[in-house]
Amino acid sequence: MKIFLLLGALNGFLAVALGAFGAHGLEGKVSAKGLSQWEKAVNYQMFHTMALFVTGLLMSKIQTGLLTGAGWFFFIGIILFSGSLYIYAPSGIKTFAMITPLGGLSFLVGWILLGYAVMKHF
């Protein structure tokens, strides 16, 4: 439980910091498409930061490996999805864009596990 709450706090901080950097530090330095990709990375990181918090809080009520799995898939998704976009947006290196869907898949698995845990235990 504690690890996902801590990861949520860390990722919340990073999402705000990286969002501010994108808005102020990258303006005029990357294309409009690059800024859009950066913003998408920030948004998905923040959405899934909230998912980490929900997962951590639910773990205080439900003892199941499904929630542990969901939390790790959310965290891995943030790294793969948002992380690859943070690198791709300013660099344009296509290899990183090809990693992004793996992060999206990780998010989907996390949501399925979270939903299944809630349906099974409530």
C-alpha positions in Angstrom: 0.0 0.0 0.0 2.6 2.5 1.1 4.7 2.0 -2.1 1.9 3.0 -4.4 1.1 6.1 -2.3 4.7 7.1 -2.4 4.9 6.4 -6.1 1.8 8.5 -6.5 3.2 11.4 -4.6 6.5 11.2 -6.6 4.7 11.0 -9.9 2.3 13.8 -9.0 5.4 16.0 -8.3 7.0 15.0 -11.5 3.9 15.6 -13.6 3.5 19.1 -12.3 7.3 19.9 -12.7 7.4 18.4 -16.2 4.2 20.1 -17.2 5.6 23.5 -16.2 8.9 22.7 -18.0 7.0 21.9 -21.1 4.9 25.0 -21.0 7.8 27.4 -20.2 11.0 25.6 -21.1 10.1 24.0 -24.4 7.9 26.8 -25.9 9.6 27.9 -29.1 12.1 25.1 -28.9 10.0 22.2 -30.2 7.2 22.0 -32.7 3.5 22.4 -31.9 3.3 18.6 -32.4 6.1 18.0 -29.9 4.4 20.3 -27.4 1.2 18.4 -27.9 3.0 15.1 -27.3 4.6 16.5 -24.2 1.2 17.6 -22.9 -0.2 14.2 -23.6 2.6 12.6 -21.6 1.9 14.9 -18.6 -1.8 14.3 -18.7 -1.5 10.5 -18.8 1.1 10.6 -16.0 -1.2 12.7 -13.8 -4.3 10.5 -14.6 -2.3 7.4 -13.6 -0.8 9.1 -10.6 -4.4 9.3 -9.4 -4.8 5.6 -10.2 -1.8 4.8 -8.1 -3.4 6.7 -5.2 -6.7 4.9 -5.6 -4.9 1.6 -5.8 -2.9 2.3 -2.6 -6.0 3.4 -0.7 -8.0 0.4 -1.8 -5.2 -1.8 -0.6 -6.1 -0.7 3.0 -9.6 -2.3 2.5 -8.8 -5.2 0.1 -6.0 -7.7 0.5 -5.4 -9.0 -3.0 -2.6 -9.4 -5.4 -4.8 -8.0 -8.1 -4.3 -4.5 -6.6 -0.6 -5.0 -6.4 -0.5 -6.0 -10.0 -2.7 -3.0 -11.0 -0.4 -0.6 -9.2 2.8 -2.0 -10.8 1.1 -1.9 -14.3 0.1 1.7 -13.7 3.6 2.6 -12.7 5.3 0.7 -15.6 2.7 2.4 -17.9 3.8 5.8 -16.7 7.4 5.0 -17.3 6.8 3.5 -20.8 4.0 5.7 -22.1 4.9 9.1 -20.6 8.6 8.5 -20.4 8.8 7.6 -24.1 6.8 10.7 -25.1 9.0 12.9 -22.9 12.0 11.7 -24.9 10.3 11.6 -28.3 8.6 15.0 -28.1 11.8 17.1 -28.1 14.1 14.6 -29.9 11.9 13.2 -32.7 13.6 9.8 -32.4 11.0 7.4 -33.7 12.3 4.4 -31.6 10.8 6.1 -28.5 7.4 6.6 -30.2 7.3 2.8 -30.8 7.6 2.2 -27.0 4.5 4.3 -26.2 1.9 1.7 -27.1 3.5 -0.7 -24.6 2.8 1.8 -21.9 -0.7 2.2 -23.1 -1.1 -1.6 -22.9 0.3 -1.6 -19.4 -2.3 1.1 -18.4 -5.1 -1.1 -19.9 -4.0 -4.1 -17.9 -3.8 -2.0 -14.7 -7.4 -0.8 -15.2 -8.6 -4.4 -15.9 -6.9 -5.6 -12.7 -8.3 -2.7 -10.7 -11.8 -3.2 -12.0 -11.7 -7.0 -11.4 -10.4 -6.5 -7.9 -13.3 -4.1 -7.1 -15.9 -6.3 -8.7 -14.6 -9.4 -6.8 -14.3 -7.7 -3.4 -17.2 -5.2 -3.2 
